[in-house]
Amino acid sequence: MKIAFVGKGGSGKTTLSSLFIRHLVAAGAPVVAIDADINQHLGPALGLEEAEAAALPAMGERLSLIKDYLRGGNARIGSADTMIKTTPPGEGSRLVGVREPNAIYDACARPVELDGGAARLMVTGPFTDADLGVACYHSKTGAVELYLNHLVDGPDEYVVVDMTAGSDSFASGLFTRFDMTFLVAEPTRKGISVYRQYKEYARDFGVALKVVGNKVQAQDDIDFIRAEAGDDLLVTVGQSDWVRAMEKGRPPRFELLEEANSRALRELRAAADATYGLRDWERYTRQMVHFHLKNAEAWGNERTGVDLAAQVDPGFVLGESVVTPA
């Protein structure tokens, strides 16, 4: 299952995504965690020292390797240099899974030990102003989008992405790559405004969106979020002594997380798992192609010097039955 955590800066989405990752690992699930946020705080939230987190290999700096691996023997792609962040797979492309070893994980992923289990952690690398926007060929999140476009994941397998704050993911279609998007919202007007924006963009693309109310202190906070988000409000999360200890670098055993917050995490997983039966791989592939052609026309053809529409394999539909990931 592909799961995104989004929200405005300071909403607590990185903290909640790290708790969800810990919850999945504690349950024995295979997890790939990806930090696609500008501020790159997921590693420390998962218990890494700042120096360890800073030393993680950046996907953005290994984009050539990622492209070369995913291109495989796809004859429609003349060279890895002509791949852009939206390039879809086709016959001959290498696909990736959650559990497997492959060159991308070897180069970009590092295991993070969590309560007796481990998650594979990948990071986009630090952002600069030049990395943001639809016209940026080397956007750090482009590595994430290429990875997700070539990912074949099954039930009880999880890729959890801590997304950059705001709406940058709307520029290329990255927001359509997830089975479930959890929008973390504080009980404030600014927190709700991000929800409204995401809801508007997501409406036409069948994006499953649920709101997680965070920093809730009283029933009035819950009522405020409910009035704005309606049935999209899935759970609310309040203050946590466990999280305070974690933020000080001294997290207790995860099993000691408050029961109310543990219950919220279980509800998040149940909501994400429920989307598996609703998967539509044809639509998923069609959306891939839509955003690829859009980006090709807007800037990709000019940047690469080739007609990127030719990369589209009209007979290819990504899915679990296509081929075992390489």
C-alpha positions, 0 to 999 in steps of 0.5 A, spaced: 500 500 500 502 506 498 501 512 503 502 519 503 502 524 509 501 531 507 499 537 511 502 544 512 508 545 515 508 544 523 502 540 522 505 534 525 505 530 519 512 528 520 511 525 527 505 522 525 508 518 519 513 516 523 508 513 528 505 510 523 511 507 520 513 504 527 506 501 528 507 497 521 514 495 523 511 493 530 506 489 527 511 485 522 509 489 516 515 490 510 515 498 510 519 502 505 519 509 508 521 515 504 522 522 506 520 527 501 519 533 505 523 539 504 526 539 511 528 532 511 526 530 519 523 523 518 530 520 520 530 523 526 523 522 528 525 515 527 530 515 532 536 517 528 542 522 530 542 528 526 549 526 523 546 519 521 540 522 518 544 527 514 549 522 512 543 518 508 544 517 501 540 522 497 535 519 492 536 526 488 543 525 487 542 518 485 537 520 479 541 517 474 542 511 477 535 510 478 533 512 471 538 507 468 535 501 473 528 503 471 529 503 464 532 496 463 530 494 456 525 498 455 526 500 447 521 506 447 526 510 452 532 511 447 537 513 453 536 514 461 538 521 460 531 522 456 527 520 462 523 525 466 520 524 473 513 522 470 516 517 465 511 511 465 514 504 465 512 499 459 515 493 456 522 491 458 522 496 464 524 494 470 519 494 476 520 494 483 517 491 489 517 493 497 521 486 499 526 485 494 533 487 494 535 491 488 540 496 485 535 502 488 535 500 495 542 498 495 544 505 493 539 509 496 535 505 502 538 504 509 535 500 514 532 503 521 531 499 527 525 500 530 522 495 536 525 489 534 524 490 526 526 495 521 524 499 515 528 501 509 528 509 509 530 513 503 530 520 503 530 525 497 535 530 500 535 537 501 531 542 497 533 548 494 529 553 491 531 551 484 528 544 485 521 546 486 516 547 481 513 543 474 519 546 470 524 543 474 527 537 471 531 535 477 526 536 482 528 531 488 521 529 488 522 526 481 526 520 484 520 519 488 515 519 483 519 515 478 520 510 483 512 509 485 511 509 477 515 503 477 512 500 484 508 493 484 506 493 491 501 488 494 497 487 500 500 488 507 506 491 504 507 499 505 510 505 502 509 511 507 511 517 504 512 524 508 511 529 503 513 536 502 508 541 505 504 545 501 502 543 494 508 542 490 506 535 489 500 537 484 505 540 479 507 533 476 501 528 478 505 525 484 499 526 489 495 521 484 500 515 486 498 513 493 492 508 495 491 513 501 493 520 503 492 522 510 492 530 511 494 532 518 490 538 520 490 542 526 484 545 529 486 552 525 483 556 519 490 555 516 490 547 517 483 547 514 485 551 508 490 546 506 485 540 507 480 544 502 486 545 497 488 538 497 480 536 496 479 540 490 485 538 487 484 531 489 476 531 487 477 529 479 483 524 480 479 519 485 484 520 490 482 517 497 483 522 502 482 522 510 483 527 515 487 526 521 486 531 526 492 533 530 494 537 536 487 536 539 486 538 546 478 538 547 471 537 544 471 544 541 477 542 537 474 536 534 468 539 533 471 545 529 475 540 524 469 535 523 465 542 521 470 543 516 472 536 514 465 532 515 466 525 514 473 526 511 475 526 518 478 519 520 481 520 527 484 525 532 490 525 536 491 529 542 498 530 546 502 525 547 508 524 553 511 518 548 512 523 543 515 528 547 520 523 550 521 521 543 522 528 541 527 529 546 531 523 543 529 518 549 523 514 546 520 509 551 518 502 548 513 503 542 508 498 546 508 504 551 504 509 546 498 511 549 492 507 548 488 512 544 494 514 540 495 506 538 488 506 537 488 511 532 494 508 528 490 502 528 484 506 524 489 509 519 492 502 517 485 499 517 483 505 512 489 504 508 488 497 507 481 498 505 483 501 499 486 495 496 480 492 494 478 499 490 485 499 486 484 500 479 491 499 475 488 501 469 486 508 472 493 508 475 496 507 469 492 512 465 493 518 470 501 516 469 500 517 462 496 523 463 501 527 467 507 525 463 504 528 456 502 534 460 509 535 463 512 533 456 509 538 452 510 543 458 517 543 458 520 536 457 520 535 450 524 542 450 529 540 455 530 533 453 530 534 445 526 528 444 518 527 443 517 524 450 510 522 448 513 516 444 515 513 451 508 511 452 507 504 451 499 504 449 498 496 451 502 496 458 498 497 464 502 496 471 499 491 476 501 485 480 500 481 474 504 484 469 511 481 472 515 479 478 519 485 480 526 485 477 
